[in-house]
Every structure is written in C-alpha cells, then in structure tokens.
Amino acid sequence: MAKNGAEYVKYVTERVVHYMETPKEERHRRRAEAKAHKEPWLTQWFGVAPLGLMIWWNGRKGRQRK
C-alpha cells in the first residue's frame, strides 16, 4: 500500500509542478480550445443512442406522409 501511496504523491507532485510552470496565457488558451471542441450534452451523457432514435423517428414521420 505504501508503494501505491508514494506513486500517487509523485503523480500529484508532477501535475502541480507542471501546472505551476505553465504560463497563465497558455492555460487559458487550452481551456478555451477544450470548450470549443466540447460534445453536445445529450451525446456526452447518453452516447449515440439519442441520435439513432432521432434518425429513426424522422424517417418514420416521412413514411407516414407518403
């Protein structure tokens, strides 16, 4: 258990040092890029199932009109 704890402390320390060494402007730029590439919440929470249902539902409506 002590080895895993030591590895975790090492990992956290590396992350903190990396964060502190990164310039503030670069951190803000990366955060803005991540927000720009964010998935829609429906896909993020439920995957592609809602998309499949939506395609099926729209196709079903088109067949009823004909």
Backbone atoms as SQL, in Angstrom:
CREATE TABLE atoms (id INTEGER PRIMARY KEY, chain TEXT, resi INTEGER, resn TEXT, atom TEXT, x REAL, y REAL, z REAL);
INSERT INTO atoms VALUES
  (1, 'A', 1, 'MET', 'N', 0.825, -1.198, 0.000),
  (2, 'A', 1, 'MET', 'CA', 0.000, 0.000, 0.000),
  (3, 'A', 1, 'MET', 'C', 0.866, 1.257, 0.000),
  (4, 'A', 2, 'ALA', 'N', 1.984, 1.218, 0.692),
  (5, 'A', 2, 'ALA', 'CA', 2.853, 2.396, 0.774),
  (6, 'A', 2, 'ALA', 'C', 3.417, 2.742, -0.601),
  (7, 'A', 3, 'LYS', 'N', 3.677, 1.726, -1.410),
  (8, 'A', 3, 'LYS', 'CA', 4.214, 1.985, -2.739),
  (9, 'A', 3, 'LYS', 'C', 3.177, 2.729, -3.590),
  (10, 'A', 4, 'ASN', 'N', 1.925, 2.289, -3.528),
  (11, 'A', 4, 'ASN', 'CA', 0.881, 2.966, -4.290),
  (12, 'A', 4, 'ASN', 'C', 0.691, 4.397, -3.811),
  (13, 'A', 5, 'GLY', 'N', 0.782, 4.605, -2.511),
  (14, 'A', 5, 'GLY', 'CA', 0.662, 5.953, -1.966),
  (15, 'A', 5, 'GLY', 'C', 1.809, 6.833, -2.427),
  (16, 'A', 6, 'ALA', 'N', 3.007, 6.278, -2.460),
  (17, 'A', 6, 'ALA', 'CA', 4.171, 7.045, -2.901),
  (18, 'A', 6, 'ALA', 'C', 4.054, 7.378, -4.391),
  (19, 'A', 7, 'GLU', 'N', 3.538, 6.445, -5.178),
  (20, 'A', 7, 'GLU', 'CA', 3.354, 6.702, -6.607),
  (21, 'A', 7, 'GLU', 'C', 2.316, 7.791, -6.826),
  (22, 'A', 8, 'TYR', 'N', 1.264, 7.761, -6.024),
  (23, 'A', 8, 'TYR', 'CA', 0.222, 8.782, -6.147),
  (24, 'A', 8, 'TYR', 'C', 0.756, 10.160, -5.782),
  (25, 'A', 9, 'VAL', 'N', 1.517, 10.239, -4.716),
  (26, 'A', 9, 'VAL', 'CA', 2.108, 11.518, -4.310),
  (27, 'A', 9, 'VAL', 'C', 3.041, 12.029, -5.406),
  (28, 'A', 10, 'LYS', 'N', 3.813, 11.139, -6.008),
  (29, 'A', 10, 'LYS', 'CA', 4.716, 11.528, -7.092),
  (30, 'A', 10, 'LYS', 'C', 3.920, 12.066, -8.281),
  (31, 'A', 11, 'TYR', 'N', 2.840, 11.387, -8.635),
  (32, 'A', 11, 'TYR', 'CA', 1.993, 11.813, -9.756),
  (33, 'A', 11, 'TYR', 'C', 1.390, 13.190, -9.489),
  (34, 'A', 12, 'VAL', 'N', 0.826, 13.375, -8.298),
  (35, 'A', 12, 'VAL', 'CA', 0.211, 14.662, -7.956),
  (36, 'A', 12, 'VAL', 'C', 1.255, 15.762, -7.959),
  (37, 'A', 13, 'THR', 'N', 2.433, 15.487, -7.431),
  (38, 'A', 13, 'THR', 'CA', 3.505, 16.475, -7.408),
  (39, 'A', 13, 'THR', 'C', 3.909, 16.880, -8.818),
  (40, 'A', 14, 'GLU', 'N', 4.036, 15.897, -9.717),
  (41, 'A', 14, 'GLU', 'CA', 4.378, 16.202, -11.107),
  (42, 'A', 14, 'GLU', 'C', 3.314, 17.078, -11.760),
  (43, 'A', 15, 'ARG', 'N', 2.051, 16.778, -11.506),
  (44, 'A', 15, 'ARG', 'CA', 0.965, 17.569, -12.085),
  (45, 'A', 15, 'ARG', 'C', 0.976, 19.008, -11.566),
  (46, 'A', 16, 'VAL', 'N', 1.206, 19.169, -10.271),
  (47, 'A', 16, 'VAL', 'CA', 1.231, 20.511, -9.677),
  (48, 'A', 16, 'VAL', 'C', 2.402, 21.311, -10.228),
  (49, 'A', 17, 'VAL', 'N', 3.568, 20.696, -10.322),
  (50, 'A', 17, 'VAL', 'CA', 4.743, 21.393, -10.845),
  (51, 'A', 17, 'VAL', 'C', 4.518, 21.779, -12.299),
  (52, 'A', 18, 'HIS', 'N', 3.938, 20.887, -13.089),
  (53, 'A', 18, 'HIS', 'CA', 3.658, 21.189, -14.499),
  (54, 'A', 18, 'HIS', 'C', 2.687, 22.368, -14.587),
  (55, 'A', 19, 'TYR', 'N', 1.652, 22.371, -13.753),
  (56, 'A', 19, 'TYR', 'CA', 0.677, 23.456, -13.736),
  (57, 'A', 19, 'TYR', 'C', 1.340, 24.779, -13.385),
  (58, 'A', 20, 'MET', 'N', 2.208, 24.752, -12.379),
  (59, 'A', 20, 'MET', 'CA', 2.857, 25.985, -11.934),
  (60, 'A', 20, 'MET', 'C', 3.849, 26.510, -12.964),
  (61, 'A', 21, 'GLU', 'N', 4.477, 25.626, -13.744),
  (62, 'A', 21, 'GLU', 'CA', 5.449, 26.055, -14.743),
  (63, 'A', 21, 'GLU', 'C', 4.798, 26.526, -16.043),
  (64, 'A', 22, 'THR', 'N', 3.550, 26.160, -16.266),
  (65, 'A', 22, 'THR', 'CA', 2.852, 26.557, -17.481),
  (66, 'A', 22, 'THR', 'C', 2.403, 28.009, -17.359),
  (67, 'A', 23, 'PRO', 'N', 2.681, 28.846, -18.364),
  (68, 'A', 23, 'PRO', 'CA', 2.241, 30.242, -18.302),
  (69, 'A', 23, 'PRO', 'C', 0.715, 30.351, -18.262),
  (70, 'A', 24, 'LYS', 'N', 0.228, 31.375, -17.602),
  (71, 'A', 24, 'LYS', 'CA', -1.207, 31.560, -17.423),
  (72, 'A', 24, 'LYS', 'C', -1.934, 31.684, -18.758),
  (73, 'A', 25, 'GLU', 'N', -1.339, 32.380, -19.720),
  (74, 'A', 25, 'GLU', 'CA', -1.972, 32.569, -21.028),
  (75, 'A', 25, 'GLU', 'C', -2.179, 31.226, -21.738),
  (76, 'A', 26, 'GLU', 'N', -1.196, 30.339, -21.627),
  (77, 'A', 26, 'GLU', 'CA', -1.310, 29.033, -22.277),
  (78, 'A', 26, 'GLU', 'C', -2.408, 28.188, -21.626),
  (79, 'A', 27, 'ARG', 'N', -2.516, 28.259, -20.306),
  (80, 'A', 27, 'ARG', 'CA', -3.577, 27.515, -19.617),
  (81, 'A', 27, 'ARG', 'C', -4.952, 28.006, -20.068),
  (82, 'A', 28, 'HIS', 'N', -5.121, 29.323, -20.201),
  (83, 'A', 28, 'HIS', 'CA', -6.392, 29.884, -20.637),
  (84, 'A', 28, 'HIS', 'C', -6.691, 29.513, -22.090),
  (85, 'A', 29, 'ARG', 'N', -5.661, 29.513, -22.919),
  (86, 'A', 29, 'ARG', 'CA', -5.842, 29.152, -24.329),
  (87, 'A', 29, 'ARG', 'C', -6.287, 27.702, -24.452),
  (88, 'A', 30, 'ARG', 'N', -5.645, 26.824, -23.689),
  (89, 'A', 30, 'ARG', 'CA', -6.017, 25.401, -23.739),
  (90, 'A', 30, 'ARG', 'C', -7.434, 25.183, -23.245),
  (91, 'A', 31, 'ARG', 'N', -7.828, 25.908, -22.201),
  (92, 'A', 31, 'ARG', 'CA', -9.187, 25.776, -21.673),
  (93, 'A', 31, 'ARG', 'C', -10.208, 26.243, -22.712),
  (94, 'A', 32, 'ALA', 'N', -9.905, 27.340, -23.420),
  (95, 'A', 32, 'ALA', 'CA', -10.814, 27.841, -24.452),
  (96, 'A', 32, 'ALA', 'C', -10.918, 26.857, -25.603),
  (97, 'A', 33, 'GLU', 'N', -9.811, 26.233, -25.992),
  (98, 'A', 33, 'GLU', 'CA', -9.848, 25.228, -27.062),
  (99, 'A', 33, 'GLU', 'C', -10.675, 24.018, -26.643),
  (100, 'A', 34, 'ALA', 'N', -10.562, 23.609, -25.397),
  (101, 'A', 34, 'ALA', 'CA', -11.330, 22.461, -24.917),
  (102, 'A', 34, 'ALA', 'C', -12.826, 22.772, -24.931),
  (103, 'A', 35, 'LYS', 'N', -13.191, 23.986, -24.580),
  (104, 'A', 35, 'LYS', 'CA', -14.604, 24.365, -24.604),
  (105, 'A', 35, 'LYS', 'C', -15.137, 24.401, -26.034),
  (106, 'A', 36, 'ALA', 'N', -14.304, 24.814, -26.980),
  (107, 'A', 36, 'ALA', 'CA', -14.739, 24.908, -28.368),
  (108, 'A', 36, 'ALA', 'C', -15.000, 23.527, -28.970),
  (109, 'A', 37, 'HIS', 'N', -14.319, 22.494, -28.483),
  (110, 'A', 37, 'HIS', 'CA', -14.465, 21.146, -29.031),
  (111, 'A', 37, 'HIS', 'C', -15.338, 20.258, -28.152),
  (112, 'A', 38, 'LYS', 'N', -16.160, 20.852, -27.323),
  (113, 'A', 38, 'LYS', 'CA', -16.987, 20.095, -26.392),
  (114, 'A', 38, 'LYS', 'C', -18.156, 19.434, -27.121),
  (115, 'A', 39, 'GLU', 'N', -18.448, 18.197, -26.731),
  (116, 'A', 39, 'GLU', 'CA', -19.574, 17.486, -27.319),
  (117, 'A', 39, 'GLU', 'C', -20.884, 18.045, -26.787),
  (118, 'A', 40, 'PRO', 'N', -21.973, 17.917, -27.548),
  (119, 'A', 40, 'PRO', 'CA', -23.282, 18.309, -27.013),
  (120, 'A', 40, 'PRO', 'C', -23.619, 17.468, -25.778),
  (121, 'A', 41, 'TRP', 'N', -24.348, 18.031, -24.831),
  (122, 'A', 41, 'TRP', 'CA', -24.602, 17.337, -23.569),
  (123, 'A', 41, 'TRP', 'C', -25.386, 16.047, -23.781),
  (124, 'A', 42, 'LEU', 'N', -26.270, 16.009, -24.763),
  (125, 'A', 42, 'LEU', 'CA', -27.052, 14.805, -24.997),
  (126, 'A', 42, 'LEU', 'C', -26.155, 13.643, -25.403),
  (127, 'A', 43, 'THR', 'N', -25.198, 13.902, -26.290),
  (128, 'A', 43, 'THR', 'CA', -24.259, 12.869, -26.712),
  (129, 'A', 43, 'THR', 'C', -23.306, 12.519, -25.574),
  (130, 'A', 44, 'GLN', 'N', -22.894, 13.504, -24.831),
  (131, 'A', 44, 'GLN', 'CA', -21.955, 13.267, -23.737),
  (132, 'A', 44, 'GLN', 'C', -22.578, 12.367, -22.676),
  (133, 'A', 45, 'TRP', 'N', -23.849, 12.544, -22.373),
  (134, 'A', 45, 'TRP', 'CA', -24.487, 11.772, -21.315),
  (135, 'A', 45, 'TRP', 'C', -25.038, 10.434, -21.792),
  (136, 'A', 46, 'PHE', 'N', -25.536, 10.375, -23.023),
  (137, 'A', 46, 'PHE', 'CA', -26.248, 9.179, -23.469),
  (138, 'A', 46, 'PHE', 'C', -25.625, 8.505, -24.682),
  (139, 'A', 47, 'GLY', 'N', -24.547, 9.017, -25.227),
  (140, 'A', 47, 'GLY', 'CA', -23.891, 8.388, -26.367),
  (141, 'A', 47, 'GLY', 'C', -24.635, 8.658, -27.666),
  (142, 'A', 48, 'VAL', 'N', -24.576, 7.719, -28.586),
  (143, 'A', 48, 'VAL', 'CA', -25.190, 7.916, -29.904),
  (144, 'A', 48, 'VAL', 'C', -26.617, 7.378, -29.962),
  (145, 'A', 49, 'ALA', 'N', -27.124, 6.810, -28.875),
  (146, 'A', 49, 'ALA', 'CA', -28.488, 6.279, -28.871),
  (147, 'A', 49, 'ALA', 'C', -29.529, 7.353, -29.201),
  (148, 'A', 50, 'PRO', 'N', -29.474, 8.562, -28.634),
  (149, 'A', 50, 'PRO', 'CA', -30.464, 9.584, -28.994),
  (150, 'A', 50, 'PRO', 'C', -30.401, 9.955, -30.478),
  (151, 'A', 51, 'LEU', 'N', -29.202, 9.966, -31.037),
  (152, 'A', 51, 'LEU', 'CA', -29.064, 10.278, -32.455),
  (153, 'A', 51, 'LEU', 'C', -29.750, 9.203, -33.297),
  (154, 'A', 52, 'GLY', 'N', -29.537, 7.942, -32.947),
  (155, 'A', 52, 'GLY', 'CA', -30.179, 6.847, -33.659),
  (156, 'A', 52, 'GLY', 'C', -31.694, 6.919, -33.560),
  (157, 'A', 53, 'LEU', 'N', -32.195, 7.210, -32.371),
  (158, 'A', 53, 'LEU', 'CA', -33.646, 7.352, -32.200),
  (159, 'A', 53, 'LEU', 'C', -34.198, 8.522, -33.004),
  (160, 'A', 54, 'MET', 'N', -33.464, 9.619, -33.022),
  (161, 'A', 54, 'MET', 'CA', -33.913, 10.789, -33.772),
  (162, 'A', 54, 'MET', 'C', -33.964, 10.500, -35.268),
  (163, 'A', 55, 'ILE', 'N', -32.948, 9.815, -35.790),
  (164, 'A', 55, 'ILE', 'CA', -32.939, 9.463, -37.209),
  (165, 'A', 55, 'ILE', 'C', -34.098, 8.511, -37.518),
  (166, 'A', 56, 'TRP', 'N', -34.303, 7.527, -36.655),
  (167, 'A', 56, 'TRP', 'CA', -35.406, 6.588, -36.856),
  (168, 'A', 56, 'TRP', 'C', -36.749, 7.307, -36.817),
  (169, 'A', 57, 'TRP', 'N', -36.927, 8.214, -35.849),
  (170, 'A', 57, 'TRP', 'CA', -38.199, 8.915, -35.679),
  (171, 'A', 57, 'TRP', 'C', -38.479, 9.813, -36.886),
  (172, 'A', 58, 'ASN', 'N', -37.470, 10.533, -37.359),
  (173, 'A', 58, 'ASN', 'CA', -37.660, 11.404, -38.518),
  (174, 'A', 58, 'ASN', 'C', -37.949, 10.586, -39.774),
  (175, 'A', 59, 'GLY', 'N', -37.312, 9.451, -39.936),
  (176, 'A', 59, 'GLY', 'CA', -37.582, 8.587, -41.081),
  (177, 'A', 59, 'GLY', 'C', -38.983, 8.013, -41.027),
  (178, 'A', 60, 'ARG', 'N', -39.462, 7.708, -39.847),
  (179, 'A', 60, 'ARG', 'CA', -40.801, 7.180, -39.653),
  (180, 'A', 60, 'ARG', 'C', -41.850, 8.221, -40.026),
  (181, 'A', 61, 'LYS', 'N', -41.621, 9.464, -39.668),
  (182, 'A', 61, 'LYS', 'CA', -42.567, 10.537, -39.997),
  (183, 'A', 61, 'LYS', 'C', -42.666, 10.718, -41.511),
  (184, 'A', 62, 'GLY', 'N', -41.536, 10.599, -42.201),
  (185, 'A', 62, 'GLY', 'CA', -41.527, 10.772, -43.655),
  (186, 'A', 62, 'GLY', 'C', -42.327, 9.702, -44.364),
  (187, 'A', 63, 'ARG', 'N', -42.333, 8.486, -43.846),
  (188, 'A', 63, 'ARG', 'CA', -43.074, 7.379, -44.466),
  (189, 'A', 63, 'ARG', 'C', -44.571, 7.527, -44.278),
  (190, 'A', 64, 'GLN', 'N', -45.010, 8.128, -43.193),
  (191, 'A', 64, 'GLN', 'CA', -46.433, 8.292, -42.934),
  (192, 'A', 64, 'GLN', 'C', -47.049, 9.308, -43.878),
  (193, 'A', 65, 'ARG', 'N', -46.300, 10.294, -44.302),
  (194, 'A', 65, 'ARG', 'CA', -46.831, 11.346, -45.170),
  (195, 'A', 65, 'ARG', 'C', -47.056, 10.845, -46.592),
  (196, 'A', 66, 'LYS', 'N', -46.281, 9.842, -47.002),
  (197, 'A', 66, 'LYS', 'CA', -46.370, 9.381, -48.391),
  (198, 'A', 66, 'LYS', 'C', -47.557, 8.556, -48.614);
